[in-house]
Amino acid sequence: CCDYSQLHNFVKRFGANHRPHPAKDRLPVELFKEHVEAWVKTLKTAIPDNVVLEVQNKGQSYIEAPSRFSKFDLILIDGLDRTACMEAAKNSLTEQGVMIVDDSHREEIATKILELKDSGFKALPFFGPRPTSLIETQATILYKKSNALNL
């Protein structure tokens, strides 16, 4: 569905609750911030060399983690402090950068999406059951007119 070859810069992910991105072998670097140390230890046994996985506790250093690196083409937000991470992410994206936010049906996240839309982002929501349950949820891709995924 997406042309991952257009992602030339880092991929940043808040929360590493499942596994590295399916296109991990075609991406230059994938960076994860995860707050559960035991999960980081488990994941580190199965990740390729181009994945950087760090334990980061809740707080400003977790939220501002992307600012320590070059700008990102793709930021996935599926962890703690999602609205604050969305705010930080908008300043850490390349010109063609894309943000994907899980659980965007939550009221506080939906409000933040409206703010981002007012600042020039477009939103593409996806509805459906979670992979691990029948509970319906939403994820949203936030992007600008010219973007890395050619949306």
Solvent accessible surface area in square Angstrom, and as a share of the most:
residue,aa,sasa,rsa
1,C,176,1.06
2,C,30,0.18
3,D,65,0.33
4,Y,47,0.18
5,S,69,0.45
6,Q,69,0.31
7,L,4,0.02
8,H,120,0.54
9,N,50,0.26
10,F,51,0.21
11,V,0,0.00
12,K,0,0.00
13,R,26,0.09
14,F,0,0.00
15,G,2,0.02
16,A,0,0.00
17,N,67,0.34
18,H,82,0.37
19,R,161,0.59
20,P,19,0.12
21,H,16,0.07
22,P,116,0.73
23,A,1,0.01
24,K,57,0.24
25,D,115,0.60
26,R,156,0.57
27,L,7,0.04
28,P,65,0.41
29,V,38,0.22
30,E,0,0.00
31,L,1,0.01
32,F,4,0.02
33,K,1,0.00
34,E,7,0.03
35,H,70,0.31
36,V,66,0.38
37,E,98,0.44
38,A,71,0.55
39,W,83,0.29
40,V,5,0.03
41,K,131,0.56
42,T,76,0.44
43,L,15,0.08
44,K,106,0.45
45,T,123,0.71
46,A,80,0.62
47,I,36,0.18
48,P,39,0.24
49,D,152,0.79
50,N,34,0.18
51,V,11,0.06
52,V,57,0.33
53,L,8,0.04
54,E,51,0.23
55,V,58,0.33
56,Q,32,0.14
57,N,104,0.53
58,K,135,0.57
59,G,28,0.27
60,Q,112,0.50
61,S,66,0.42
62,Y,0,0.00
63,I,18,0.09
64,E,83,0.37
65,A,0,0.00
66,P,1,0.01
67,S,83,0.54
68,R,141,0.52
69,F,67,0.28
70,S,71,0.46
71,K,103,0.44
72,F,0,0.00
73,D,0,0.00
74,L,2,0.01
75,I,0,0.00
76,L,19,0.09
77,I,1,0.00
78,D,15,0.08
79,G,13,0.13
80,L,45,0.22
81,D,44,0.23
82,R,33,0.12
83,T,42,0.25
84,A,37,0.29
85,C,0,0.00
86,M,0,0.00
87,E,64,0.29
88,A,21,0.16
89,A,0,0.00
90,K,67,0.29
91,N,97,0.50
92,S,9,0.06
93,L,14,0.07
94,T,22,0.13
95,E,159,0.71
96,Q,55,0.25
97,G,2,0.02
98,V,0,0.00
99,M,0,0.00
100,I,44,0.22
101,V,0,0.00
102,D,34,0.18
103,D,3,0.02
104,S,1,0.01
105,H,89,0.40
106,R,94,0.34
107,E,142,0.64
108,E,96,0.43
109,I,1,0.01
110,A,40,0.31
111,T,71,0.41
112,K,23,0.10
113,I,13,0.07
114,L,109,0.54
115,E,90,0.40
116,L,2,0.01
117,K,95,0.40
118,D,132,0.68
119,S,62,0.40
120,G,46,0.44
121,F,13,0.06
122,K,97,0.41
123,A,30,0.23
124,L,67,0.34
125,P,58,0.37
126,F,107,0.45
127,F,136,0.57
128,G,18,0.17
129,P,87,0.55
130,R,73,0.27
131,P,128,0.81
132,T,113,0.66
133,S,42,0.27
134,L,170,0.85
135,I,119,0.60
136,E,116,0.52
137,T,17,0.10
138,Q,25,0.11
139,A,28,0.21
140,T,2,0.01
141,I,16,0.08
142,L,0,0.00
143,Y,29,0.11
144,K,77,0.32
145,K,174,0.74
146,S,85,0.55
147,N,11,0.06
148,A,4,0.03
149,L,12,0.06
150,N,109,0.56
151,L,80,0.40
